[in-house]
Amino acid sequence: MSKQQKGAHADENLEHVESALSKTEHFIEENQNILTTVALVVIAIVAGYYGLSKLYFQPLENNAQKQIFYAQQYFEQDSFKLALNGDGINPGFIEIMDEYGSTKAGKLSAFYVGVSNLHLGNFDEAISYLGDFSTDDEMIAATAAGAMGDAYMELGQTEKAISQYKKAASFKNSLTAPTYLMKLGVAYEAANNKDEAVKAYTTIKDEYKTSTEARQIDKYITRAELK
């Protein structure tokens, strides 16, 4: 390409750029009011969210954390009725769940309500609350699924219990997985599925050798194999 052609090509590109800039400036001039309004709306949304978070949600979360403390103390003492309903001064998990449902403490209260009902023998209520509960914490998620499995076992719904125990054991946590694999094996035995029972017990033996369950797992494997 000659110098003259290169120069002409460069001039043509410059004209395109200038044309585009001109159109952009023209658009801004014609829509200045709209663009300003949009910018102000965005600023208002950001500021409003920040203010709502700082002035409403954070204090609500802090208050919920304070309220749940006493209920958790009763739960750890196996005083499940007081944990659920409160002691007349401090609220229980049910009230906290209803009043602070949008907070982490309020959502966690649903888990406690489910497990407390399990311990009190209210198995349908336990399943209802735990079924609606969700969390990103794998240990709590495993415990919730396992508790649902316990409730289903108490109701004689073995297949549903197996499904929940499998879910609980799927979280590869050395603190919870061996427990729910053991329960899974027992549930499989109750369902006369010895092969799956042996499989669950063997997983404990192979993958969780240092767990408490692993110390006595051979006798469970033998029992299942002899059935």
Rosetta blueprint (number, residue, H / E / L):
1 M L
2 S L
3 K H
4 Q H
5 Q H
6 K H
7 G H
8 A H
9 H H
10 A H
11 D H
12 E H
13 N H
14 L H
15 E H
16 H H
17 V H
18 E H
19 S H
20 A H
21 L H
22 S H
23 K H
24 T H
25 E H
26 H H
27 F H
28 I H
29 E H
30 E H
31 N L
32 Q H
33 N H
34 I H
35 L H
36 T H
37 T H
38 V H
39 A H
40 L H
41 V H
42 V H
43 I H
44 A H
45 I H
46 V H
47 A H
48 G H
49 Y H
50 Y H
51 G H
52 L H
53 S H
54 K H
55 L H
56 Y H
57 F H
58 Q H
59 P H
60 L H
61 E H
62 N H
63 N H
64 A H
65 Q H
66 K H
67 Q H
68 I H
69 F H
70 Y H
71 A H
72 Q H
73 Q H
74 Y H
75 F H
76 E H
77 Q L
78 D L
79 S L
80 F H
81 K H
82 L H
83 A H
84 L H
85 N H
86 G L
87 D L
88 G L
89 I L
90 N L
91 P L
92 G L
93 F H
94 I H
95 E H
96 I H
97 M H
98 D H
99 E H
100 Y L
101 G L
102 S L
103 T L
104 K H
105 A H
106 G H
107 K H
108 L H
109 S H
110 A H
111 F H
112 Y H
113 V H
114 G H
115 V H
116 S H
117 N H
118 L H
119 H H
120 L L
121 G L
122 N L
123 F H
124 D H
125 E H
126 A H
127 I H
128 S H
129 Y H
130 L H
131 G H
132 D H
133 F L
134 S L
135 T L
136 D L
137 D L
138 E H
139 M H
140 I H
141 A H
142 A H
143 T H
144 A H
145 A H
146 G H
147 A H
148 M H
149 G H
150 D H
151 A H
152 Y H
153 M H
154 E H
155 L L
156 G L
157 Q L
158 T H
159 E H
160 K H
161 A H
162 I H
163 S H
164 Q H
165 Y H
166 K H
167 K H
168 A H
169 A H
170 S L
171 F L
172 K L
173 N L
174 S L
175 L L
176 T L
177 A H
178 P H
179 T H
180 Y H
181 L H
182 M H
183 K H
184 L H
185 G H
186 V H
187 A H
188 Y H
189 E H
190 A H
191 A L
192 N L
193 N L
194 K H
195 D H
196 E H
197 A H
198 V H
199 K H
200 A H
201 Y H
202 T H
203 T H
204 I H
205 K H
206 D H
207 E H
208 Y L
209 K L
210 T L
211 S L
212 T L
213 E H
214 A H
215 R H
216 Q H
217 I H
218 D H
219 K H
220 Y H
221 I H
222 T H
223 R H
224 A H
225 E H
226 L H
227 K L
